[in-house]
Amino acid sequence: GAGVSQSPSNKVTEKGKDVELRCDPISGHTALYWYRQSLGQGLEFLIYFQGNSAPDKSGLPSDRFSAERTGGSVSTLTIQRTQQEDSAVYLCASTRDRGDPLQYFGPGTRLTVT
Amino acid sequence: DQQVKQNSPSLSVQEGRISILNCDYTNSMFDYFLWYKKYPAEGPTFLISISSIKDKNEDGRFTVFLNKSAKHLSLHIVPSQPGDSAVYFCAASVVGSQGNLIFGKGTKLSVKP
């Protein structure tokens, strides 16, 4: 079956512009996570969705970041007024359900803010 | 404050020898640990995991050891192969919580033919 997919694979944007990153989780997986990996760093948790529950936004670095998940499936991460420090690889992962520690990752979106 | 630490950013090993990647953690609530492998331009792929009720888990050439008293785990790869060259991430979680993984910064393994 299909794994987690993300689009675009690469995005170059000018400072101050808004960007949208998309994640398609594995079909049937109820939990979805966004992480980002900055250069030389580990993966940093951003936001978590479980079914129709309110998302856990505790990892979002600023109010310029937001995410939604429509119909319990596809998720979009939006970064408004991008800054150069937002440059990173943004990774999406999904799991069968809440508390299942085995996460399956997508290939990521490499965001470059110039 | 890093809860999961991989203190070696890189490791170089000769093909056929053993690779040992180390990971330390500070949060005693962690009860599940995973190793992920990442190639350039790809997402991390799950490699092997261990529950805190065990001290060893083996899967083919890969073995993970857990020392809870020392809050330390290690991944052994034997024999190492050139295709094992990648970045290896250690991750920890609390089972039953929301499940987000806490990652180390990774160790880049190079296996030389």
Interface residues (C-beta under 8 A of the other chain):
Chain A: V4 Q6 S9 A31 Y33 Y35 G40 Q41 G42 L43 E44 F45 Y48 Q50 D56 G59 L91 A93 T95 R98 G99 D100 P101 L102 Q103 Y104 F105 G106 P107 G108 R110
Chain B: V4 Q6 Y32 L34 Y36 A41 E42 G43 P44 T45 F46 S49 F89 A91 S93 V95 G96 S97 Q98 G99 N100 L101 I102 F103 G104 K105 G106
